């Protein structure tokens, strides 16, 4: 019998998307072929501690998205670089507790999707699924991401960037003259619609700034695009491919955190999107172009708008997209002919292939 590949599923984390990560990890584990893979769970508590869990006993309240959390028990770990592939060791000892072949990070938001964990894993020499340090960092920072998209000739919405400590905050009239109204105010380095506000008038603006600056020292103010919300999944390393597009039809003013992860009725998901062939083709090509322009590898979900005039604008990229039961990334690949289990297999193979490629370049 072929020896199984040991996969460390890394989840939880210190960001406001901790609970979403736990939902995603549960689904990744459920889809993993146990004939090929032997998973263990590495849960990062909100305090930042790493703990080792068996895959069948790492969650409490796993069926309640509002109460889901990591189990209290679990062996405390530290990551120690060195050797051929680094090691996970007991905090109160020195012996390795898990020889892992590859890490599958299912971490959303800061301290997981922004290049920090990716840098740590690079130091240990462990292969990992998804974008590397650079792709993760620029994909997380909406300011840098949008500037790179613009420089690559990829259409995106007009925007301003505000820094808490160095910028004088423009007033509502100044922003609306430049971007129109309504407009959105977003933390530059967050995801899952956390901290985002839609500004309809002057009374909304101070509250929106205060909310965004709760999460980041840098804020992106972005014009409203009147169009359909289209999402496309991308898979691959040097030669990425795009899935069929899907459409999100929010039942609120925008696709909020609750609609994405807590409320199954918060939005209608149309898979595939009802687009003419020429627009479907354009969305898929722009998704791959954005993936490459932002130095991504492995996986990403590219979110775009399609206007009534048939203009396609890229909104953002998510380098560790959700894997919950209502997440678009796996559902789009399912519609494209790659079922969930096969998708997990391909992502792990891409991680191992990249690791071998990088080792050859280092020698």
CORZI-V178850 format. One record per residue. N is the residue number from 1. RES is the residue in one letter. PSI is psi in degrees with one decimal (none if undefined). OMEGA is omega in whole degrees, -180 to 180 (none if undefined). Layout:
n=N res=RES psi=PSI omega=OMEGA
n=N res=RES psi=PSI omega=OMEGA
This chain:
n=1 res=X psi=136.0 omega=-179
n=2 res=X psi=136.5 omega=179
n=3 res=X psi=134.5 omega=-178
n=4 res=X psi=150.1 omega=176
n=5 res=X psi=129.6 omega=-179
n=6 res=X psi=121.8 omega=-175
n=7 res=X psi=123.7 omega=174
n=8 res=X psi=113.5 omega=178
n=9 res=X psi=113.0 omega=-174
n=10 res=X psi=121.1 omega=-172
n=11 res=X psi=173.4 omega=-179
n=12 res=X psi=-114.6 omega=175
n=13 res=X psi=175.5 omega=-172
n=14 res=X psi=-0.8 omega=-175
n=15 res=X psi=173.9 omega=176
n=16 res=X psi=-3.7 omega=180
n=17 res=X psi=19.5 omega=-178
n=18 res=X psi=-49.5 omega=-176
n=19 res=X psi=-35.2 omega=177
n=20 res=X psi=-42.2 omega=179
n=21 res=X psi=-40.8 omega=-180
n=22 res=X psi=-40.1 omega=176
n=23 res=X psi=-44.2 omega=-179
n=24 res=X psi=-44.1 omega=-178
n=25 res=X psi=-41.1 omega=179
n=26 res=X psi=-41.6 omega=-179
n=27 res=X psi=-37.1 omega=176
n=28 res=X psi=-44.5 omega=180
n=29 res=X psi=-40.2 omega=-179
n=30 res=X psi=-30.6 omega=-177
n=31 res=X psi=-10.3 omega=-175
n=32 res=X psi=129.5 omega=180
n=33 res=X psi=108.7 omega=-176
n=34 res=X psi=-9.5 omega=173
n=35 res=X psi=-27.2 omega=-179
n=36 res=X psi=-31.6 omega=-170
n=37 res=X psi=141.7 omega=174
n=38 res=X psi=100.9 omega=-175
n=39 res=X psi=148.9 omega=164
n=40 res=X psi=158.0 omega=-179
n=41 res=X psi=130.8 omega=172
n=42 res=X psi=104.5 omega=-177
n=43 res=X psi=127.0 omega=177
n=44 res=X psi=117.1 omega=179
n=45 res=X psi=164.1 omega=-179
n=46 res=X psi=-23.0 omega=176
n=47 res=X psi=-12.6 omega=-179
n=48 res=X psi=-6.1 omega=180
n=49 res=X psi=142.3 omega=177
n=50 res=X psi=134.9 omega=180
n=51 res=X psi=145.9 omega=179
n=52 res=X psi=133.4 omega=-178
n=53 res=X psi=151.3 omega=166
n=54 res=X psi=147.5 omega=-175
n=55 res=X psi=-21.7 omega=-177
n=56 res=X psi=-1.7 omega=-175
n=57 res=X psi=56.3 omega=179
n=58 res=X psi=-5.7 omega=-175
n=59 res=X psi=148.9 omega=167
n=60 res=X psi=144.2 omega=179
n=61 res=X psi=45.0 omega=-172
n=62 res=X psi=-19.8 omega=-180
n=63 res=X psi=4.6 omega=-180
n=64 res=X psi=100.7 omega=-177
n=65 res=X psi=-26.0 omega=-180
n=66 res=X psi=-19.0 omega=-177
n=67 res=X psi=-4.1 omega=-176
n=68 res=X psi=137.7 omega=177
n=69 res=X psi=166.0 omega=178
n=70 res=X psi=145.9 omega=175
n=71 res=X psi=153.2 omega=-177
n=72 res=X psi=-37.9 omega=-180
n=73 res=X psi=171.4 omega=-178
n=74 res=X psi=137.1 omega=-175
n=75 res=X psi=123.4 omega=-179
n=76 res=X psi=135.4 omega=-175
n=77 res=X psi=159.0 omega=167
n=78 res=X psi=148.5 omega=177
n=79 res=X psi=124.8 omega=-177
n=80 res=X psi=113.3 omega=175
n=81 res=X psi=154.3 omega=177
n=82 res=X psi=161.7 omega=-179
n=83 res=X psi=-161.1 omega=-177
n=84 res=X psi=-33.5 omega=-176
n=85 res=X psi=20.8 omega=-180
n=86 res=X psi=-173.8 omega=-179
n=87 res=X psi=153.9 omega=167
n=88 res=X psi=123.3 omega=-175
n=89 res=X psi=155.9 omega=176
n=90 res=X psi=140.6 omega=178
n=91 res=X psi=-35.6 omega=-179
n=92 res=X psi=34.0 omega=179
n=93 res=X psi=-169.1 omega=-177
n=94 res=X psi=-5.0 omega=-176
n=95 res=X psi=147.3 omega=176
n=96 res=X psi=142.0 omega=-179
n=97 res=X psi=-11.4 omega=-179
n=98 res=X psi=112.3 omega=171
n=99 res=X psi=112.5 omega=-176
n=100 res=X psi=145.3 omega=178
n=101 res=X psi=-28.1 omega=-176
n=102 res=X psi=150.4 omega=176
n=103 res=X psi=136.5 omega=174
n=104 res=X psi=94.6 omega=179
n=105 res=X psi=126.3 omega=175
n=106 res=X psi=55.8 omega=-177
n=107 res=X psi=130.5 omega=-179
n=108 res=X psi=140.2 omega=175
n=109 res=X psi=-168.1 omega=-179
n=110 res=X psi=151.4 omega=-179
n=111 res=X psi=27.4 omega=178
n=112 res=X psi=-40.9 omega=-177
n=113 res=X psi=1.5 omega=-170
n=114 res=X psi=10.8 omega=179
n=115 res=X psi=-12.5 omega=-177
n=116 res=X psi=-52.6 omega=178
n=117 res=X psi=-36.9 omega=179
n=118 res=X psi=-39.2 omega=177
n=119 res=X psi=-41.3 omega=178
n=120 res=X psi=-42.8 omega=180
n=121 res=X psi=-34.4 omega=175
n=122 res=X psi=-39.6 omega=179
n=123 res=X psi=-36.7 omega=-180
n=124 res=X psi=-20.0 omega=-176
n=125 res=X psi=11.9 omega=180
n=126 res=X psi=131.2 omega=172
n=127 res=X psi=148.4 omega=177
n=128 res=X psi=151.5 omega=-179
n=129 res=X psi=141.9 omega=172
n=130 res=X psi=-173.5 omega=-175
n=131 res=X psi=154.0 omega=176
n=132 res=X psi=-163.2 omega=-176
n=133 res=X psi=-51.3 omega=-175
n=134 res=X psi=-50.3 omega=-179
n=135 res=X psi=-38.9 omega=179
n=136 res=X psi=-45.0 omega=-177
n=137 res=X psi=-46.5 omega=-177
n=138 res=X psi=-29.1 omega=177
n=139 res=X psi=-27.6 omega=-180
n=140 res=X psi=-34.0 omega=-175
n=141 res=X psi=104.9 omega=-174
n=142 res=X psi=-29.3 omega=176
n=143 res=X psi=-56.1 omega=-179
n=144 res=X psi=-42.0 omega=180
n=145 res=X psi=-48.9 omega=-176
n=146 res=X psi=-33.4 omega=177
n=147 res=X psi=-38.0 omega=178
n=148 res=X psi=-40.6 omega=176
n=149 res=X psi=-45.9 omega=-180
n=150 res=X psi=-43.7 omega=-179
n=151 res=X psi=-25.2 omega=178
n=152 res=X psi=2.0 omega=180
n=153 res=X psi=20.4 omega=180
n=154 res=X psi=120.5 omega=-176
n=155 res=X psi=137.8 omega=176
n=156 res=X psi=164.1 omega=-177
n=157 res=X psi=152.0 omega=176
n=158 res=X psi=148.0 omega=-175
n=159 res=X psi=160.1 omega=171
n=160 res=X psi=155.2 omega=176
n=161 res=X psi=131.9 omega=-179
n=162 res=X psi=134.3 omega=178
n=163 res=X psi=133.0 omega=-175
n=164 res=X psi=-45.8 omega=-170
n=165 res=X psi=-22.0 omega=-172
n=166 res=X psi=-12.5 omega=-176
n=167 res=X psi=141.7 omega=168
n=168 res=X psi=126.8 omega=-174
n=169 res=X psi=123.4 omega=176
n=170 res=X psi=150.8 omega=179
n=171 res=X psi=171.3 omega=-177
n=172 res=X psi=-42.3 omega=-178
n=173 res=X psi=-41.1 omega=180
n=174 res=X psi=-41.4 omega=179
n=175 res=X psi=-44.9 omega=-177
n=176 res=X psi=-30.7 omega=175
n=177 res=X psi=-37.5 omega=-176
n=178 res=X psi=-39.2 omega=-172
n=179 res=X psi=-9.9 omega=-174
n=180 res=X psi=178.8 omega=180
n=181 res=X psi=136.5 omega=5
n=182 res=X psi=163.5 omega=172
n=183 res=X psi=169.8 omega=-178
n=184 res=X psi=146.4 omega=174
n=185 res=X psi=125.6 omega=-172
n=186 res=X psi=141.8 omega=166
n=187 res=X psi=139.1 omega=-177
n=188 res=X psi=-32.6 omega=-173
n=189 res=X psi=62.4 omega=174
n=190 res=X psi=168.1 omega=180
n=191 res=X psi=-172.0 omega=177
n=192 res=X psi=27.0 omega=177
n=193 res=X psi=14.3 omega=178
n=194 res=X psi=132.4 omega=177
n=195 res=X psi=6.3 omega=-177
n=196 res=X psi=137.1 omega=177
n=197 res=X psi=145.2 omega=172
n=198 res=X psi=124.4 omega=-177
n=199 res=X psi=116.7 omega=-179
n=200 res=X psi=-21.8 omega=-177
n=201 res=X psi=178.8 omega=-174
n=202 res=X psi=-29.5 omega=-180
n=203 res=X psi=-27.0 omega=-179
n=204 res=X psi=-27.2 omega=-167
n=205 res=X psi=-51.1 omega=180
n=206 res=X psi=-40.0 omega=179
n=207 res=X psi=-38.9 omega=-180
n=208 res=X psi=-42.4 omega=177
n=209 res=X psi=-45.6 omega=-179
n=210 res=X psi=-41.2 omega=180
n=211 res=X psi=-45.1 omega=-179
n=212 res=X psi=-40.8 omega=-179
n=213 res=X psi=-9.5 omega=171
n=214 res=X psi=-28.4 omega=-172
n=215 res=X psi=-17.0 omega=-176
n=216 res=X psi=154.1 omega=176
n=217 res=X psi=-8.3 omega=-178
n=218 res=X psi=134.5 omega=-175
n=219 res=X psi=140.0 omega=175
n=220 res=X psi=127.9 omega=175
n=221 res=X psi=123.1 omega=-166
n=222 res=X psi=139.9 omega=179
n=223 res=X psi=150.9 omega=175
n=224 res=X psi=132.0 omega=173
n=225 res=X psi=120.0 omega=179
n=226 res=X psi=100.3 omega=-178
n=227 res=X psi=-178.7 omega=180
n=228 res=X psi=142.2 omega=180
n=229 res=X psi=113.9 omega=-175
n=230 res=X psi=135.9 omega=179
n=231 res=X psi=147.2 omega=-177
n=232 res=X psi=133.7 omega=179
n=233 res=X psi=142.1 omega=-180
n=234 res=X psi=142.2 omega=-175
n=235 res=X psi=130.9 omega=175
n=236 res=X psi=171.3 omega=175
n=237 res=X psi=-96.3 omega=-178
n=238 res=X psi=-27.6 omega=-175
n=239 res=X psi=70.3 omega=-174
n=240 res=X psi=155.7 omega=177
n=241 res=X psi=156.3 omega=-178
n=242 res=X psi=147.2 omega=177
n=243 res=X psi=178.7 omega=167
n=244 res=X psi=147.8 omega=176
n=245 res=X psi=155.7 omega=172
n=246 res=X psi=160.7 omega=-179
n=247 res=X psi=138.3 omega=174
n=248 res=X psi=124.4 omega=177
n=249 res=X psi=93.4 omega=-177
n=250 res=X psi=146.7 omega=175
n=251 res=X psi=1.2 omega=174
n=252 res=X psi=-168.1 omega=-177
n=253 res=X psi=-26.3 omega=173
n=254 res=X psi=172.2 omega=-173
n=255 res=X psi=87.8 omega=-172
n=256 res=X psi=172.3 omega=176
n=257 res=X psi=-45.4 omega=-179
n=258 res=X psi=-42.2 omega=-179
n=259 res=X psi=-34.0 omega=-178
n=260 res=X psi=-37.9 omega=-166
n=261 res=X psi=-21.3 omega=-174
n=262 res=X psi=-35.4 omega=-174
n=263 res=X psi=106.5 omega=-178
n=264 res=X psi=-17.1 omega=178
n=265 res=X psi=14.1 omega=-177
n=266 res=X psi=-15.2 omega=180
n=267 res=X psi=151.8 omega=171
n=268 res=X psi=130.7 omega=178
n=269 res=X psi=118.5 omega=-178
n=270 res=X psi=110.0 omega=-176
n=271 res=X psi=117.2 omega=-3
n=272 res=X psi=164.1 omega=177
n=273 res=X psi=144.0 omega=179
n=274 res=X psi=82.6 omega=-180
n=275 res=X psi=147.4 omega=173
n=276 res=X psi=158.0 omega=-173
n=277 res=X psi=-39.8 omega=-177
n=278 res=X psi=-32.0 omega=177
n=279 res=X psi=-37.9 omega=175
n=280 res=X psi=-45.1 omega=180
n=281 res=X psi=-40.3 omega=-179
n=282 res=X psi=-41.4 omega=179
n=283 res=X psi=-45.5 omega=-178
n=284 res=X psi=-41.0 omega=179
n=285 res=X psi=-40.9 omega=178
n=286 res=X psi=-34.9 omega=178
n=287 res=X psi=-44.2 omega=178
n=288 res=X psi=-41.2 omega=178
n=289 res=X psi=-43.4 omega=179
n=290 res=X psi=-42.8 omega=178
n=291 res=X psi=-45.1 omega=-179
n=292 res=X psi=-39.7 omega=-180
n=293 res=X psi=-29.7 omega=-178
n=294 res=X psi=14.5 omega=172
n=295 res=X psi=38.9 omega=-179
n=296 res=X psi=159.3 omega=174
n=297 res=X psi=158.6 omega=176
n=298 res=X psi=-80.6 omega=-175
n=299 res=X psi=156.5 omega=170
n=300 res=X psi=155.2 omega=170
n=301 res=X psi=128.1 omega=-180
n=302 res=X psi=124.7 omega=-180
n=303 res=X psi=135.6 omega=-175
n=304 res=X psi=169.3 omega=172
n=305 res=X psi=141.9 omega=172
n=306 res=X psi=117.5 omega=-175
n=307 res=X psi=165.5 omega=176
n=308 res=X psi=-24.4 omega=179
n=309 res=X psi=6.2 omega=179
n=310 res=X psi=25.5 omega=171
n=311 res=X psi=139.5 omega=177
n=312 res=X psi=122.3 omega=179
n=313 res=X psi=131.5 omega=177
n=314 res=X psi=127.6 omega=180
n=315 res=X psi=-54.5 omega=-180
n=316 res=X psi=173.1 omega=177
n=317 res=X psi=145.3 omega=177
n=318 res=X psi=111.0 omega=-173
n=319 res=X psi=-21.5 omega=169
n=320 res=X psi=83.3 omega=-177
n=321 res=X psi=163.2 omega=179
n=322 res=X psi=147.7 omega=174
n=323 res=X psi=27.8 omega=177
n=324 res=X psi=176.3 omega=-177
n=325 res=X psi=-11.9 omega=176
n=326 res=X psi=23.9 omega=180
n=327 res=X psi=141.1 omega=-175
n=328 res=X psi=-35.9 omega=-172
n=329 res=X psi=-57.3 omega=180
n=330 res=X psi=-32.6 omega=-179
n=331 res=X psi=-36.1 omega=178
n=332 res=X psi=-38.2 omega=178
n=333 res=X psi=-34.2 omega=175
n=334 res=X psi=-45.2 omega=179
n=335 res=X psi=-27.5 omega=-179
n=336 res=X psi=1.8 omega=175
n=337 res=X psi=8.3 omega=178
n=338 res=X psi=100.6 omega=-180
n=339 res=X psi=164.2 omega=-172
n=340 res=X psi=-50.2 omega=-178
n=341 res=X psi=-41.1 omega=178
n=342 res=X psi=-36.0 omega=178
n=343 res=X psi=-45.9 omega=178
n=344 res=X psi=-42.5 omega=178
n=345 res=X psi=-46.2 omega=-179
n=346 res=X psi=-38.1 omega=180
n=347 res=X psi=-40.4 omega=178
n=348 res=X psi=-41.6 omega=179
n=349 res=X psi=-39.4 omega=178
n=350 res=X psi=-39.0 omega=179
n=351 res=X psi=-43.6 omega=-180
n=352 res=X psi=-38.8 omega=178
n=353 res=X psi=-43.2 omega=179
n=354 res=X psi=-39.4 omega=180
n=355 res=X psi=-43.5 omega=178
n=356 res=X psi=-40.6 omega=177
n=357 res=X psi=-46.2 omega=-178
n=358 res=X psi=-35.3 omega=178
n=359 res=X psi=-38.7 omega=179
n=360 res=X psi=-38.3 omega=-180
n=361 res=X psi=-29.6 omega=-178
n=362 res=X psi=-21.6 omega=-176
n=363 res=X psi=none omega=none
